[in-house]
Each structure stands twice: as C-alpha cells, then as structure tokens.
Amino acid sequence: MLVKSFGLETAEEDGTLQYVASTYSAENDALYDGTSRSGLRVVSFAPILRNKIFPLPHILELLLDMGSWGWALPSRWNLP
C-alpha cells in the first residue's frame, strides 16, 4: 500500500496536527486555533489559513483553474 492512514493521535505526537487543527472546548462551546488547549481536535486548516503559512487558497484556485481548463469548463471560483 502506497498511502498509509494514521489517526489524529499520531499526527499530534509527531507535530503535524498543529498546522491544520483547531481545538473544540465544550466548556466554552468555542473552537480555538491550534492544539495547545485541551479538548477535541478538529481538522480545520485554520492555522494555515489565518497565519498564511503558505498560500493555500491560491494553490486551490490554481488547481481549480487547471481542472476547468482540462474539462473545458468555466471556473466559478473567485477567491481573494
């Protein structure tokens, strides 16, 4: 198998979860960026999007444009 699937616990242990996760606090009924708080982990990509670690929205827009070009369909996405 070329792709392996790992749980969120493994991603948190090796540090990759910190870049893509938020933490849900049931006490406050709130979602916080990052994994420094205790609570349920949610893969939200918020740390990447808010801190602009890399230009994810522009990369996704480019991929959508390339797919639209390949299928000869107009792109309907207007990202800032």
N, CA, C and O of each residue as an XYZ file, in Angstrom:
320
protein
N       0.838     -1.173      0.000
C       0.000      0.000      0.000
C       0.886      1.239      0.000
O       1.797      1.352      0.820
N       0.624      2.162     -0.910
C       1.441      3.358     -1.025
C       1.054      4.448     -0.041
O       1.897      5.255      0.349
N      -0.199      4.484      0.363
C      -0.685      5.501      1.290
C      -1.114      4.819      2.576
O      -1.877      3.853      2.565
N      -0.609      5.341      3.684
C      -0.992      4.804      4.981
C      -1.895      5.801      5.690
O      -1.763      7.014      5.521
N      -2.795      5.281      6.469
C      -3.723      6.109      7.227
C      -3.330      6.062      8.702
O      -3.120      4.992      9.274
N      -3.238      7.248      9.301
C      -2.897      7.350     10.709
C      -3.974      8.148     11.425
O      -4.660      8.956     10.799
N      -4.132      7.940     12.700
C      -5.111      8.663     13.499
C      -4.612     10.037     13.902
O      -3.442     10.371     13.713
N      -5.515     10.828     14.459
C      -5.148     12.164     14.904
C      -4.124     12.134     16.033
O      -3.316     13.053     16.169
N      -4.159     11.071     16.845
C      -3.187     10.954     17.932
C      -1.765     10.893     17.389
O      -0.862     11.528     17.933
N      -1.569     10.141     16.333
C      -0.244     10.022     15.714
C       0.194     11.358     15.134
O       1.350     11.753     15.284
N      -0.722     12.054     14.476
C      -0.397     13.360     13.901
C      -0.052     14.375     14.982
O       0.817     15.225     14.788
N      -0.728     14.285     16.112
C      -0.416     15.203     17.206
C       0.937     14.879     17.828
O       1.694     15.787     18.170
N       1.246     13.605     17.976
C       2.532     13.194     18.552
C       3.707     13.636     17.693
O       4.735     14.054     18.226
N       3.574     13.552     16.363
C       4.715     13.921     15.515
C       4.720     15.399     15.114
O       5.624     15.841     14.405
N       3.715     16.168     15.563
C       3.729     17.614     15.361
C       3.040     18.125     14.108
O       2.959     19.338     13.916
N       2.544     17.250     13.252
C       1.914     17.732     12.017
C       0.512     18.282     12.249
O       0.030     19.083     11.448
N      -0.136     17.881     13.298
C      -1.505     18.326     13.555
C      -1.565     19.804     13.916
O      -2.580     20.455     13.666
N      -0.507     20.342     14.494
C      -0.517     21.733     14.931
C      -0.738     22.718     13.789
O      -1.203     23.834     14.025
N      -0.416     22.332     12.559
C      -0.553     23.232     11.419
C      -1.935     23.188     10.777
O      -2.285     24.082     10.007
N      -2.713     22.172     11.080
C      -4.000     22.018     10.401
C      -5.185     21.884     11.354
O      -6.323     21.792     10.895
N      -4.953     21.870     12.655
C      -6.033     21.562     13.597
C      -6.442     22.750     14.451
O      -5.676     23.684     14.687
N      -7.666     22.669     14.895
C      -8.208     23.560     15.913
C      -8.672     22.670     17.063
O      -8.761     21.450     16.922
N      -8.964     23.292     18.195
C      -9.409     22.543     19.365
C     -10.781     23.044     19.787
O     -10.994     24.246     19.947
N     -11.713     22.106     19.964
C     -13.051     22.450     20.419
C     -13.106     22.340     21.940
O     -12.752     21.310     22.515
N     -13.552     23.409     22.576
C     -13.725     23.426     24.019
C     -15.211     23.309     24.326
O     -15.989     24.209     24.010
N     -15.602     22.200     24.943
C     -17.007     22.003     25.308
C     -17.418     22.955     26.431
O     -18.586     23.331     26.524
N     -16.474     23.345     27.280
C     -16.769     24.268     28.381
C     -17.259     25.614     27.862
O     -18.205     26.191     28.398
N     -16.602     26.110     26.808
C     -16.922     27.424     26.261
C     -17.753     27.344     24.991
O     -18.205     28.367     24.476
N     -17.958     26.129     24.481
C     -18.611     25.927     23.199
C     -17.934     26.780     22.126
O     -18.584     27.492     21.361
N     -16.595     26.678     22.098
C     -15.803     27.507     21.188
C     -14.745     26.649     20.493
O     -14.346     25.595     20.989
N     -14.310     27.128     19.345
C     -13.264     26.477     18.561
C     -12.047     27.390     18.553
O     -12.138     28.549     18.150
N     -10.904     26.866     18.999
C      -9.666     27.642     19.092
C      -8.646     27.103     18.096
O      -8.512     25.891     17.934
N      -7.927     28.006     17.429
C      -6.878     27.592     16.504
C      -5.759     26.892     17.264
O      -5.425     27.276     18.385
N      -5.186     25.868     16.652
C      -4.048     25.181     17.236
C      -4.446     24.058     18.177
O      -5.626     23.768     18.375
N      -3.431     23.438     18.748
C      -3.641     22.275     19.608
C      -3.081     22.474     21.010
O      -2.853     21.497     21.723
N      -2.855     23.717     21.416
C      -2.244     23.960     22.728
C      -3.237     23.799     23.885
O      -2.817     23.649     25.033
N      -4.522     23.827     23.608
C      -5.542     23.664     24.650
C      -5.999     22.216     24.709
O      -5.785     21.444     23.775
N      -6.631     21.862     25.818
C      -7.210     20.524     25.899
C      -8.608     20.567     25.281
O      -9.304     21.580     25.354
N      -8.997     19.464     24.681
C     -10.309     19.377     24.044
C     -10.252     18.495     22.817
O      -9.235     17.861     22.535
N     -11.353     18.463     22.093
C     -11.438     17.649     20.878
C     -10.718     18.336     19.732
O     -10.819     19.551     19.559
N      -9.993     17.551     18.953
C      -9.266     18.086     17.808
C     -10.168     18.082     16.578
O     -10.908     17.128     16.333
N     -10.092     19.168     15.809
C     -10.864     19.320     14.583
C      -9.901     19.733     13.482
O      -9.183     20.722     13.631
N      -9.874     18.997     12.382
C      -9.014     19.364     11.258
C      -9.747     20.460     10.488
O     -10.710     20.188      9.771
N      -9.283     21.702     10.642
C      -9.972     22.866     10.077
C      -9.106     23.663      9.105
O      -9.628     24.492      8.361
N      -7.817     23.435      9.098
C      -6.840     24.191      8.310
C      -6.782     25.661      8.729
O      -6.144     26.462      8.045
N      -7.427     26.031      9.826
C      -7.443     27.420     10.279
C      -6.046     27.982     10.551
O      -5.783     29.122     10.167
N      -5.127     27.233     11.200
C      -3.798     27.805     11.412
C      -3.091     28.164     10.096
O      -2.393     29.176     10.025
N      -3.266     27.356      9.078
C      -2.651     27.657      7.774
C      -3.317     28.873      7.150
O      -2.632     29.767      6.652
N      -4.640     28.918      7.171
C      -5.367     29.995      6.511
C      -5.210     31.331      7.224
O      -5.022     32.355      6.567
N      -5.283     31.347      8.541
C      -5.197     32.612      9.279
C      -3.769     33.138      9.389
O      -3.542     34.346      9.318
N      -2.814     32.238      9.561
C      -1.420     32.661      9.722
C      -0.661     32.717      8.413
O       0.511     33.093      8.381
N      -1.331     32.342      7.327
C      -0.742     32.390      5.982
C       0.610     31.676      5.942
O       1.593     32.213      5.432
N       0.642     30.448      6.491
C       1.860     29.650      6.490
C       2.314     29.385      5.060
O       3.508     29.430      4.763
N       1.362     29.109      4.178
C       1.611     29.072      2.741
C       0.301     29.414      2.045
O      -0.759     29.304      2.661
N       0.340     29.825      0.780
C      -0.858     30.356      0.116
C      -1.852     29.279     -0.323
O      -2.062     29.077     -1.519
N      -2.455     28.597      0.631
C      -3.390     27.516      0.314
C      -4.559     27.962     -0.566
O      -4.873     27.262     -1.529
N      -5.223     29.096     -0.286
C      -6.334     29.494     -1.159
C      -5.913     29.687     -2.614
O      -6.646     29.311     -3.529
N      -4.747     30.267     -2.828
C      -4.276     30.499     -4.200
C      -3.872     29.189     -4.887
O      -4.064     29.031     -6.092
N      -3.326     28.275     -4.129
C      -2.985     26.963     -4.685
C      -4.255     26.234     -5.102
O      -4.305     25.638     -6.178
N      -5.280     26.278     -4.258
C      -6.551     25.626     -4.596
C      -7.206     26.288     -5.805
O      -7.777     25.605     -6.656
N      -7.124     27.610     -5.881
C      -7.675     28.312     -7.046
C      -6.951     27.902     -8.323
O      -7.587     27.703     -9.358
N      -5.637     27.774     -8.259
C      -4.865     27.333     -9.415
C      -5.271     25.927     -9.837
O      -5.435     25.663    -11.028
N      -5.433     25.028     -8.881
C      -5.860     23.669     -9.202
C      -7.255     23.644     -9.828
O      -7.506     22.884    -10.763
N      -8.161     24.476     -9.310
C      -9.498     24.562     -9.891
C      -9.448     25.105    -11.317
O     -10.151     24.611    -12.198
N      -8.619     26.121    -11.541
C      -8.478     26.668    -12.889
C      -7.904     25.630    -13.846
O      -8.356     25.513    -14.985
N      -6.912     24.881    -13.387
C      -6.316     23.844    -14.246
C      -7.335     22.757    -14.569
O      -7.391     22.272    -15.699
N      -8.140     22.374    -13.580
C      -9.176     21.378    -13.820
C     -10.235     21.887    -14.771
O     -10.699     21.152    -15.643
N     -10.625     23.152    -14.609
C     -11.612     23.750    -15.516
C     -11.077     23.799    -16.935
O     -11.800     23.511    -17.889
N      -9.807     24.166    -17.075
C      -9.192     24.209    -18.399
C      -9.168     22.813    -19.007
O      -9.462     22.646    -20.191
N      -8.823     21.817    -18.213
C      -8.746     20.444    -18.703
C     -10.098     19.896    -19.127
O     -10.179     19.098    -20.061
N     -11.153     20.313    -18.455
C     -12.504     19.862    -18.793
C     -13.212     20.836    -19.726
O     -14.357     20.602    -20.114
N     -12.539     21.926    -20.090
C     -13.106     22.967    -20.953
C     -14.386     23.547    -20.349
O     -15.373     23.772    -21.049
N     -14.349     23.785    -19.031
C     -15.481     24.377    -18.324
C     -15.023     25.689    -17.687
O     -13.862     25.816    -17.299
N     -15.919     26.656    -17.578
C     -15.522     27.919    -16.926
C     -15.320     27.734    -15.435
O     -16.031     26.957    -14.798
N     -14.359     28.441    -14.882
C     -14.116     28.410    -13.448
C     -15.103     29.358    -12.769
O     -15.289     30.492    -13.210
N     -15.734     28.883    -11.688
C     -16.723     29.695    -10.993
C     -16.214     30.173     -9.641
O     -17.008     30.631     -8.819
N     -14.931     30.080     -9.391
C     -14.402     30.450     -8.086
C     -13.727     31.791     -8.178
O     -12.901     32.014     -9.062
N     -14.063     32.680     -7.287
C     -13.418     33.996     -7.212
C     -12.879     34.183     -5.809
O     -13.555     34.734     -4.940
N     -11.663     33.722     -5.593
C     -11.035     33.827     -4.276
C     -10.210     35.105     -4.219
O      -9.649     35.518     -5.234
N     -10.126     35.736     -3.061
C      -9.326     36.977     -2.934
C      -7.845     36.694     -3.028
O      -7.034     37.615     -2.943
